[in-house]
Amino acid sequence: MRIMKHLLITMFALLPGILFSQVVVQGMDELLYYERLNYFQEGIVKNSYNGISGSPYLNDDFRKAEVRTKEDVSYIGELRYNIFKDEMEYKVNGIVYWISNPLIIDYIKIDNETFMYFCKEGMDSDKGCYFKALVTGNCKLLVKKGIILQDAVPPKPYQEAKPAEFVKHKDSYFLQKSNAYPQRIANKKSIIKILSDKSTEISKFIKTNKINSNKEDNLIDLINYYNSL
């Protein structure tokens, strides 16, 4: 009964801000209540990575963060990004949860890094992806972090066994315009195709500035230029 009362108080406290302005809520416990109220999911993290070397996380520890929902409500607390499972985790009373319906998210800021969740139209919410935003604006430059899990290697003659290991994968870069699903940057031609509304200017900028589609700082300069046109 006390929990339900707490939930109702939280819900009615949030409604005026949702309707008229941004609300900042201190604590991840309110985010957990919000998810329970709206989606009836708890999303408790039960993963154990014992015996696996390396880490599936961008940072192992929980960092200062803000979760902004599409209803313009901000939850302040600590999060960490599980790259391997592509999940955002937060802790309430010592229990680790993951954001079970990321479609509610406008953006998540962990320290000074901003993450956004995109899902193709018609897909289940768990089929989308988190991307780190490098440039925002009319066209967003996004990066998809990757980690793979290499299987354990059994012992061989004159060679010791190796445990399973998390290994960082090469970053992939994407462009996202309007409400479209992010498109992957394969090469300079793919950039020009995605930015076809300004293809002449973009082609000239790429040639003049010797833009390398594999270099993050080059891509940041290019997309900042595109957004300035």
C-alpha positions as a Markdown table, in Angstrom:
| # | Residue | x | y | z |
|---|---|---|---|---|
| 1 | Met | 0.0 | 0.0 | 0.0 |
| 2 | Arg | 2.9 | 2.4 | 0.9 |
| 3 | Ile | 4.6 | 1.6 | -2.5 |
| 4 | Met | 1.4 | 2.3 | -4.4 |
| 5 | Lys | 0.9 | 5.6 | -2.5 |
| 6 | His | 4.5 | 6.5 | -3.4 |
| 7 | Leu | 3.9 | 5.6 | -7.1 |
| 8 | Leu | 0.7 | 7.7 | -7.2 |
| 9 | Ile | 2.4 | 10.7 | -5.5 |
| 10 | Thr | 5.3 | 10.5 | -8.0 |
| 11 | Met | 2.9 | 10.2 | -11.0 |
| 12 | Phe | 0.8 | 13.3 | -10.0 |
| 13 | Ala | 3.9 | 15.2 | -9.1 |
| 14 | Leu | 5.3 | 14.7 | -12.6 |
| 15 | Leu | 2.1 | 15.5 | -14.6 |
| 16 | Pro | 2.2 | 19.3 | -14.3 |
| 17 | Gly | 5.8 | 19.4 | -15.5 |
| 18 | Ile | 5.1 | 17.0 | -18.4 |
| 19 | Leu | 2.2 | 19.2 | -19.5 |
| 20 | Phe | 3.8 | 22.6 | -19.1 |
| 21 | Ser | 7.6 | 22.5 | -18.7 |
| 22 | Gln | 10.7 | 20.3 | -18.1 |
| 23 | Val | 10.7 | 18.5 | -14.7 |
| 24 | Val | 14.0 | 17.4 | -13.1 |
| 25 | Val | 13.6 | 14.4 | -10.8 |
| 26 | Gln | 16.4 | 13.6 | -8.4 |
| 27 | Gly | 17.1 | 9.8 | -8.4 |
| 28 | Met | 16.9 | 6.7 | -10.4 |
| 29 | Asp | 14.2 | 5.2 | -8.2 |
| 30 | Glu | 11.7 | 7.5 | -9.7 |
| 31 | Leu | 12.7 | 6.3 | -13.2 |
| 32 | Leu | 12.1 | 2.7 | -12.0 |
| 33 | Tyr | 8.7 | 3.7 | -10.7 |
| 34 | Tyr | 7.9 | 5.4 | -14.0 |
| 35 | Glu | 8.8 | 2.3 | -16.0 |
| 36 | Arg | 6.7 | 0.1 | -13.7 |
| 37 | Leu | 3.7 | 2.4 | -14.0 |
| 38 | Asn | 3.9 | 2.8 | -17.8 |
| 39 | Tyr | 5.3 | -0.5 | -19.0 |
| 40 | Phe | 5.0 | -3.0 | -16.1 |
| 41 | Gln | 8.6 | -4.1 | -16.5 |
| 42 | Glu | 11.3 | -4.2 | -13.9 |
| 43 | Gly | 14.3 | -5.0 | -16.1 |
| 44 | Ile | 16.5 | -6.5 | -13.3 |
| 45 | Val | 20.1 | -7.2 | -14.5 |
| 46 | Lys | 21.0 | -10.8 | -13.7 |
| 47 | Asn | 24.1 | -11.1 | -15.9 |
| 48 | Ser | 27.3 | -12.5 | -14.4 |
| 49 | Tyr | 30.6 | -12.1 | -16.2 |
| 50 | Asn | 32.6 | -14.1 | -13.8 |
| 51 | Gly | 35.5 | -16.0 | -15.5 |
| 52 | Ile | 35.4 | -13.7 | -18.6 |
| 53 | Ser | 38.3 | -11.3 | -19.0 |
| 54 | Gly | 37.9 | -7.8 | -20.3 |
| 55 | Ser | 34.7 | -5.8 | -19.7 |
| 56 | Pro | 31.4 | -5.4 | -21.6 |
| 57 | Tyr | 31.0 | -1.8 | -20.3 |
| 58 | Leu | 32.1 | 1.5 | -21.7 |
| 59 | Asn | 33.0 | 2.3 | -18.0 |
| 60 | Asp | 32.8 | -0.4 | -15.3 |
| 61 | Asp | 31.7 | 2.1 | -12.7 |
| 62 | Phe | 28.4 | 4.0 | -12.6 |
| 63 | Arg | 28.8 | 7.6 | -13.7 |
| 64 | Lys | 26.8 | 10.8 | -13.1 |
| 65 | Ala | 24.1 | 10.9 | -15.6 |
| 66 | Glu | 20.8 | 12.5 | -16.8 |
| 67 | Val | 18.0 | 10.5 | -18.5 |
| 68 | Arg | 15.7 | 12.8 | -20.5 |
| 69 | Thr | 12.4 | 11.3 | -21.7 |
| 70 | Lys | 10.4 | 12.3 | -24.7 |
| 71 | Glu | 7.9 | 13.7 | -22.2 |
| 72 | Asp | 10.5 | 16.2 | -21.2 |
| 73 | Val | 11.2 | 14.7 | -17.8 |
| 74 | Ser | 14.8 | 14.4 | -16.6 |
| 75 | Tyr | 15.9 | 11.8 | -14.1 |
| 76 | Ile | 19.3 | 12.5 | -12.4 |
| 77 | Gly | 21.4 | 9.6 | -11.1 |
| 78 | Glu | 24.2 | 7.3 | -12.1 |
| 79 | Leu | 24.3 | 5.0 | -15.1 |
| 80 | Arg | 26.7 | 2.8 | -17.1 |
| 81 | Tyr | 26.5 | 1.5 | -20.6 |
| 82 | Asn | 26.7 | -2.2 | -21.3 |
| 83 | Ile | 28.1 | -2.1 | -24.9 |
| 84 | Phe | 27.9 | -5.9 | -25.3 |
| 85 | Lys | 24.2 | -6.1 | -24.5 |
| 86 | Asp | 23.5 | -2.6 | -25.7 |
| 87 | Glu | 21.7 | -1.7 | -22.5 |
| 88 | Met | 21.7 | 1.3 | -20.1 |
| 89 | Glu | 22.0 | 0.1 | -16.5 |
| 90 | Tyr | 21.2 | 2.0 | -13.3 |
| 91 | Lys | 21.1 | 1.0 | -9.6 |
| 92 | Val | 18.3 | 1.3 | -7.0 |
| 93 | Asn | 18.9 | 0.1 | -3.4 |
| 94 | Gly | 21.8 | -2.0 | -4.5 |
| 95 | Ile | 19.9 | -3.7 | -7.3 |
| 96 | Val | 21.0 | -3.1 | -10.9 |
| 97 | Tyr | 18.3 | -2.5 | -13.5 |
| 98 | Trp | 18.3 | -1.8 | -17.2 |
| 99 | Ile | 16.1 | 0.7 | -19.0 |
| 100 | Ser | 13.5 | -1.8 | -20.2 |
| 101 | Asn | 11.7 | 0.4 | -22.7 |
| 102 | Pro | 14.3 | 2.7 | -24.3 |
| 103 | Leu | 11.7 | 4.2 | -26.7 |
| 104 | Ile | 10.8 | 6.6 | -23.8 |
| 105 | Ile | 14.2 | 8.1 | -24.1 |
| 106 | Asp | 15.0 | 11.4 | -25.8 |
| 107 | Tyr | 18.7 | 11.2 | -24.8 |
| 108 | Ile | 21.0 | 10.0 | -22.0 |
| 109 | Lys | 24.0 | 12.1 | -20.9 |
| 110 | Ile | 26.7 | 10.2 | -19.0 |
| 111 | Asp | 29.4 | 12.6 | -17.8 |
| 112 | Asn | 29.8 | 14.7 | -21.0 |
| 113 | Glu | 28.8 | 12.0 | -23.4 |
| 114 | Thr | 25.4 | 11.9 | -25.0 |
| 115 | Phe | 23.6 | 8.7 | -26.1 |
| 116 | Met | 20.4 | 8.4 | -28.2 |
| 117 | Tyr | 18.3 | 5.4 | -28.9 |
| 118 | Phe | 16.9 | 4.8 | -32.4 |
| 119 | Cys | 14.5 | 2.1 | -33.5 |
| 120 | Lys | 13.3 | 1.4 | -37.1 |
| 121 | Glu | 9.6 | 2.0 | -37.6 |
| 122 | Gly | 7.6 | -1.2 | -37.0 |
| 123 | Met | 10.4 | -2.9 | -35.0 |
| 124 | Asp | 10.1 | -4.1 | -31.4 |
| 125 | Ser | 11.7 | -1.6 | -29.0 |
| 126 | Asp | 14.4 | -4.1 | -28.1 |
| 127 | Lys | 15.6 | -4.2 | -31.8 |
| 128 | Gly | 16.9 | -0.7 | -31.8 |
| 129 | Cys | 20.3 | 0.6 | -30.8 |
| 130 | Tyr | 22.0 | 3.1 | -28.6 |
| 131 | Phe | 24.4 | 5.5 | -30.4 |
| 132 | Lys | 26.8 | 8.0 | -29.0 |
| 133 | Ala | 26.1 | 11.5 | -30.5 |
| 134 | Leu | 29.2 | 13.3 | -31.7 |
| 135 | Val | 27.3 | 16.1 | -33.5 |
| 136 | Thr | 23.7 | 17.1 | -33.0 |
| 137 | Gly | 21.6 | 19.4 | -35.2 |
| 138 | Asn | 19.7 | 18.9 | -38.4 |
| 139 | Cys | 22.1 | 16.1 | -39.2 |
| 140 | Lys | 23.5 | 14.0 | -36.4 |
| 141 | Leu | 26.8 | 12.3 | -36.5 |
| 142 | Leu | 26.6 | 9.1 | -34.4 |
| 143 | Val | 29.0 | 6.4 | -33.4 |
| 144 | Lys | 28.1 | 2.8 | -32.6 |
| 145 | Lys | 30.3 | 1.2 | -30.0 |
| 146 | Gly | 31.0 | -2.5 | -30.4 |
| 147 | Ile | 32.3 | -5.3 | -28.2 |
| 148 | Ile | 32.5 | -9.0 | -29.1 |
| 149 | Leu | 32.8 | -12.0 | -26.8 |
| 150 | Gln | 35.5 | -14.3 | -27.9 |
| 151 | Asp | 35.1 | -18.0 | -26.9 |
| 152 | Ala | 37.4 | -19.6 | -24.4 |
| 153 | Val | 40.3 | -21.5 | -25.9 |
| 154 | Pro | 40.9 | -25.0 | -24.4 |
| 155 | Pro | 44.5 | -26.0 | -23.4 |
| 156 | Lys | 46.7 | -27.5 | -26.1 |
| 157 | Pro | 50.1 | -29.0 | -26.0 |
| 158 | Tyr | 52.6 | -26.4 | -24.9 |
| 159 | Gln | 49.8 | -23.8 | -24.7 |
| 160 | Glu | 47.7 | -22.8 | -21.7 |
| 161 | Ala | 43.9 | -22.4 | -21.9 |
| 162 | Lys | 42.5 | -18.9 | -22.4 |
| 163 | Pro | 39.3 | -17.7 | -20.8 |
| 164 | Ala | 36.5 | -16.1 | -22.8 |
| 165 | Glu | 37.2 | -12.5 | -23.3 |
| 166 | Phe | 35.4 | -9.3 | -24.2 |
| 167 | Val | 37.2 | -7.5 | -27.0 |
| 168 | Lys | 36.5 | -4.0 | -28.3 |
| 169 | His | 35.3 | -3.9 | -31.9 |
| 170 | Lys | 35.9 | -1.1 | -34.4 |
| 171 | Asp | 33.6 | 1.9 | -34.0 |
| 172 | Ser | 31.0 | 2.4 | -36.8 |
| 173 | Tyr | 29.8 | 5.8 | -37.8 |
| 174 | Phe | 26.3 | 6.8 | -38.8 |
| 175 | Leu | 24.4 | 9.9 | -40.0 |
| 176 | Gln | 20.8 | 10.6 | -38.9 |
| 177 | Lys | 18.6 | 13.2 | -40.5 |
| 178 | Ser | 15.1 | 14.3 | -39.4 |
| 179 | Asn | 13.3 | 11.2 | -38.0 |
| 180 | Ala | 15.0 | 8.7 | -40.3 |
| 181 | Tyr | 16.8 | 5.7 | -38.9 |
| 182 | Pro | 20.6 | 6.3 | -38.8 |
| 183 | Gln | 22.5 | 5.3 | -42.0 |
| 184 | Arg | 25.9 | 3.9 | -41.8 |
| 185 | Ile | 28.9 | 5.7 | -43.3 |
| 186 | Ala | 30.7 | 3.2 | -45.6 |
| 187 | Asn | 32.9 | 5.6 | -47.5 |
| 188 | Lys | 32.9 | 9.2 | -48.9 |
| 189 | Lys | 30.4 | 8.3 | -51.6 |
| 190 | Ser | 27.9 | 7.1 | -49.0 |
| 191 | Ile | 28.2 | 10.4 | -47.2 |
| 192 | Ile | 27.5 | 12.4 | -50.4 |
| 193 | Lys | 24.5 | 10.2 | -51.0 |
| 194 | Ile | 23.0 | 10.7 | -47.6 |
| 195 | Leu | 23.7 | 14.4 | -47.7 |
| 196 | Ser | 22.4 | 14.6 | -51.3 |
| 197 | Asp | 20.5 | 17.9 | -50.7 |
| 198 | Lys | 23.9 | 19.6 | -50.4 |
| 199 | Ser | 25.9 | 17.2 | -52.5 |
| 200 | Thr | 27.8 | 19.9 | -54.4 |
| 201 | Glu | 29.0 | 21.7 | -51.3 |
| 202 | Ile | 29.8 | 18.5 | -49.4 |
| 203 | Ser | 31.8 | 17.1 | -52.3 |
| 204 | Lys | 33.8 | 20.3 | -52.5 |
| 205 | Phe | 34.4 | 20.3 | -48.8 |
| 206 | Ile | 35.5 | 16.7 | -48.8 |
| 207 | Lys | 38.0 | 17.3 | -51.6 |
| 208 | Thr | 39.3 | 20.6 | -50.3 |
| 209 | Asn | 39.8 | 19.4 | -46.8 |
| 210 | Lys | 40.9 | 15.9 | -47.7 |
| 211 | Ile | 38.2 | 14.3 | -45.5 |
| 212 | Asn | 38.9 | 10.7 | -44.4 |
| 213 | Ser | 35.6 | 8.9 | -43.8 |
| 214 | Asn | 37.4 | 6.7 | -41.2 |
| 215 | Lys | 38.6 | 9.6 | -39.1 |
| 216 | Glu | 36.3 | 10.9 | -36.4 |
| 217 | Asp | 37.6 | 14.4 | -36.2 |
| 218 | Asn | 37.2 | 14.7 | -40.0 |
| 219 | Leu | 33.6 | 13.6 | -39.8 |
| 220 | Ile | 32.9 | 16.0 | -37.0 |
| 221 | Asp | 34.2 | 18.9 | -39.1 |
| 222 | Leu | 32.2 | 17.7 | -42.1 |
| 223 | Ile | 28.9 | 17.4 | -40.4 |
| 224 | Asn | 29.3 | 20.7 | -38.5 |
| 225 | Tyr | 29.9 | 22.3 | -41.9 |
| 226 | Tyr | 26.8 | 20.6 | -43.3 |
| 227 | Asn | 24.7 | 21.8 | -40.4 |
| 228 | Ser | 25.9 | 25.4 | -41.0 |
| 229 | Leu | 24.7 | 25.5 | -44.6 |
